[in-house]
Amino acid sequence: MRKNIVVRRVAKKGRGVFAARNFKVGDVIENCPVLTFNTKERKQLEKTSLNYYIYPWRSTRGASLILGYGSIYNHSYHPNADWKQNFKTVSMVYRAIKPIKKGEEITVNYNGEPDEQTPIDWFEVEK
């Protein structure tokens, strides 16, 4: 059970991750274990519904499935959190990049960098 974050239903998005406490800039929100997949395995994953939940790993040809709540964070072009791969521990670390208030949805930019504005081509993004 996680005491700092919770999953809730979000209109038009399905589920999302919400702060169960206030976070300051730089606070670790979650450190998630990762399952990694090679290029061949990624191609198989892309044929399934898991395609919507995988992140790149080491390159865009590899893939990772983030455990914990990692694959449930919703996208925003103005996120309040960021994710970084930790290759040494095979984990994904989510940190606050803006103050996040208790009850606020925690969002990340699926493009990798928080300020990256490249359109997401596999779903409609609300601006």
C-alpha positions as CSV (number, residue, x, y, z in Angstrom):
1,M,0.0,0.0,0.0
2,R,1.3,3.4,-1.0
3,K,0.7,6.2,1.5
4,N,2.0,9.1,-0.6
5,I,0.0,8.5,-3.8
6,V,-3.3,7.0,-4.8
7,V,-5.0,5.9,-8.0
8,R,-8.3,7.3,-8.9
9,R,-10.6,7.4,-12.0
10,V,-10.2,10.4,-14.2
11,A,-12.9,11.5,-16.7
12,K,-11.8,10.9,-20.3
13,K,-8.5,9.4,-19.2
14,G,-9.3,6.2,-17.3
15,R,-7.1,6.2,-14.2
16,G,-4.6,8.6,-12.8
17,V,-2.2,9.0,-10.0
18,F,-2.9,11.6,-7.3
19,A,-0.9,13.0,-4.4
20,A,-2.0,11.8,-1.0
21,R,0.3,14.5,0.6
22,N,2.0,17.7,-0.5
23,F,5.2,17.3,-2.6
24,K,8.0,19.9,-2.9
25,V,10.1,20.4,-6.0
26,G,12.7,17.6,-6.1
27,D,10.8,15.2,-3.8
28,V,10.7,11.5,-5.0
29,I,7.1,10.6,-5.6
30,E,7.8,6.9,-6.5
31,N,10.7,4.6,-7.3
32,C,9.3,1.9,-9.5
33,P,10.9,-1.5,-10.4
34,V,11.1,-2.1,-14.2
35,L,10.6,-5.1,-16.4
36,T,12.8,-4.7,-19.6
37,F,12.3,-6.0,-23.1
38,N,14.6,-6.3,-26.1
39,T,13.7,-5.2,-29.6
40,K,12.0,-8.4,-30.6
41,E,10.0,-8.5,-27.4
42,R,9.0,-4.9,-27.9
43,K,7.6,-5.6,-31.3
44,Q,5.4,-8.3,-29.7
45,L,4.3,-5.9,-26.9
46,E,3.3,-3.3,-29.5
47,K,0.7,-5.8,-30.9
48,T,-1.1,-5.9,-27.5
49,S,-2.8,-3.4,-25.2
50,L,0.5,-3.1,-23.2
51,N,1.7,-0.9,-26.1
52,Y,0.0,2.0,-24.3
53,Y,1.9,1.4,-21.1
54,I,5.5,0.8,-22.2
55,Y,8.4,3.3,-21.9
56,P,11.6,3.2,-23.9
57,W,14.6,1.5,-22.2
58,R,18.2,2.5,-23.2
59,S,16.8,3.3,-26.7
60,T,13.5,3.6,-28.5
61,R,14.0,0.0,-29.7
62,G,14.0,-1.4,-26.2
63,A,11.1,-1.3,-23.9
64,S,10.2,-1.3,-20.3
65,L,7.0,-1.9,-18.3
66,I,7.0,0.2,-15.2
67,L,5.6,-1.6,-12.1
68,G,4.1,0.2,-9.1
69,Y,1.9,3.0,-10.4
70,G,4.5,4.0,-13.0
71,S,2.5,3.1,-16.1
72,I,-0.6,4.8,-14.8
73,Y,0.7,8.4,-14.6
74,N,-1.2,10.5,-17.2
75,H,0.4,12.7,-19.8
76,S,0.6,16.5,-19.8
77,Y,2.5,19.0,-21.8
78,H,2.7,21.0,-18.5
79,P,3.5,18.2,-16.1
80,N,4.2,18.6,-12.4
81,A,6.5,15.5,-12.3
82,D,9.3,13.9,-14.4
83,W,10.6,10.4,-14.8
84,K,14.2,9.3,-15.1
85,Q,15.5,5.8,-15.9
86,N,17.9,4.4,-13.3
87,F,19.8,1.7,-15.3
88,K,21.9,0.7,-12.2
89,T,18.9,-0.3,-10.2
90,V,16.6,-1.1,-13.1
91,S,14.0,1.3,-11.9
92,M,12.1,4.4,-12.9
93,V,12.2,7.4,-10.5
94,Y,9.4,9.9,-10.5
95,R,10.1,13.3,-9.0
96,A,8.1,16.5,-8.5
97,I,9.3,19.3,-10.8
98,K,6.6,21.7,-9.4
99,P,5.0,21.9,-6.0
100,I,2.1,19.3,-5.9
101,K,-0.7,19.7,-3.5
102,K,-2.5,16.9,-1.8
103,G,-5.4,15.7,-4.0
104,E,-3.8,17.0,-7.2
105,E,-3.2,14.7,-10.2
106,I,0.4,13.9,-10.8
107,T,1.3,14.1,-14.5
108,V,4.4,13.5,-16.7
109,N,5.3,14.3,-20.2
110,Y,5.3,11.1,-22.2
111,N,7.8,12.6,-24.6
112,G,10.5,12.3,-21.9
113,E,11.5,15.9,-21.2
114,P,9.0,18.0,-19.3
115,D,9.0,20.9,-21.8
116,E,8.9,18.7,-25.0
117,Q,5.8,19.6,-27.1
118,T,6.0,17.0,-29.8
119,P,2.4,15.8,-30.5
120,I,1.5,12.4,-29.1
121,D,0.2,10.4,-32.0
122,W,-1.6,7.6,-30.3
123,F,-4.2,9.5,-28.3
124,E,-5.9,12.9,-28.1
125,V,-4.2,15.2,-25.7
126,E,-6.1,17.9,-23.9
127,K,-4.1,21.1,-23.9
